[in-house]
Each structure stands twice: as structure tokens, then as C-alpha cells.
Amino acid sequence: MKALARLSASEIVLLARDPGSLFFMLAFPIMLLVLNSGNDSLEILFPSYLAMILAIGGIAALPGILASYRERKVLRRLAITPVSPVTLLLAQVGAQVLMGLIGSVLLFTVGLVAFDVDLPAHPLPLALAFVACSLMTCSIGFVIASFAPNDRAANLIGMVVMFPMIFLSGAAVPPEALNSTLRRIGDWLPLTQGVQALRDGWFGTPEAFPLLVMAGIIAVCMAIAGALFRWD
């Protein structure tokens, strides 16, 4: 546990030094919130932005980091130390969850102080949805990292997967603003379940179905990543 805690602390420091991660996970959602401050559907957008933050970290940033560690032989060197490569992967997940939490708290603080955003109606289901969505996006990131040949390819694939997903799932644009064809496509995207669960926890009626679907996606993605992931 000490090794995991230390690695997690190191990973969050490294993540915080990345200008791209800082901008897209901390500043970009706040910018969108300010730009949409006159929108009557701000309450709907707010929990959706939480899903966007998690997708940026887990799907866009995580694959490149893991591919970089493999390319620089970090994982291979860890395999001959008391700290296993799996511990580093868990630490990376912990760092992504923590960075997502920091971004969400900043977003909520701005929303509460500047735009009088309502407090979440169901804090515990919201927290469960947040954790499930974070783990799901990270599991998708593991799949991307498992077959990407290098960190550049991993970053590119992560972006290609992440951007359509946040726009079609309702994380960046309300699903109500999309036409029927795009909404049908969005219904099949994993992040849509995260958006729905977060919205239910914030202002709706929490349901088990989105959480169960996310749990299934996590299990499938981790099975695929476990079968394909290359340590060196």
C-alpha cells in the first residue's frame, strides 16, 4: 500500500506538470461553463461536464502515458523490482481519478459561486456514478494503450476516440441538441451511460441500469487489455 500511495502521488505530480492535461481537465470545462452561463439548461450541462473531464483523463491522456512508460522500458524495469508494473497501472488510475475529482471540484466551485448551480440531489449515487465513470474511461484507455505501438499513436487514437464520444454522448453538447440520427449513435457509446448516471445523481432519479452497463464495460475492457497489453 505504501508503494501504491507513493506512486500515486508521483503520478499526480507528473500529470499536473502536463499543460495539456491541466488545460483540458481543469480550465476547459470552466470555460464551457462560462460560455454557456446564459443557457437555461445549465443544470443539465453541469453533470455532463463531469463526464467530459473523466473522459479527457481516462481516454485521451492515459493511453499516451502508459505507452510512453512501455516505450521507455519503465514497465520492464519495474518487473524486476519489488514494485510490480501492475502497481504503477493502479497508481495511474488513482492519479486520473484524483485529477478528475480536482477538476470537478473546481468546476463545481465556479458553478456554485458564480452561477448559483444547485447542490446535487443524490450525493451518494452521484459519487458512485463518478467512480464508475472514471474507472470505465480508464479501462477504455487501457485498451487503447494495449495495442498502440507508441505514445504518439496512443495519444492520437485516444483523441480520435474521445472527441466524438464526448460530443455524441451528451458530455459536451446536450443530447437534446442533437438530431435523431446522432442521438441514436450516441445511445450506443459507453460514455452515454456515464453521463446518464451523473445526471441522475445530480438532479434526476438514480437508476441501476447505467451503473450495471458501465460495470460490464469495465469488465470487458479490462479482459481485453489484460489479454493484449504488452509490458515491453
Sequence and secondary structure as in RCSB ss.txt:
>XXXX:A:sequence
MKALARLSASEIVLLARDPGSLFFMLAFPIMLLVLNSGNDSLEILFPSYLAMILAIGGIAALPGILASYRERKVL
RRLAITPVSPVTLLLAQVGAQVLMGLIGSVLLFTVGLVAFDVDLPAHPLPLALAFVACSLMTCSIGFVIASFAPN
DRAANLIGMVVMFPMIFLSGAAVPPEALNSTLRRIGDWLPLTQGVQALRDGWFGTPEAFPLLVMAGIIAVCMAIA
GALFRWD
>XXXX:A:secstr
 HHHHHHHHHHHHHHHT HHHHIIIIIHHHHHHHHTTT TTHHHHHHHHHHHHHHIIIIIIHHHHHHHHHHTTHH
HHHTTSSS HHHHHHHHHHHHHHHHHHHHHHHHHHHHHHH     S HHHHHHHHHHHHHHHHHHHHHHHHH SS
HHHHHHHHHHHHHHHHHHTTSSS GGGS HHHHHHHHTSHHHHHHHHHHHHHHS   HHHHHHHHHHHHHHHHHH
HHH    
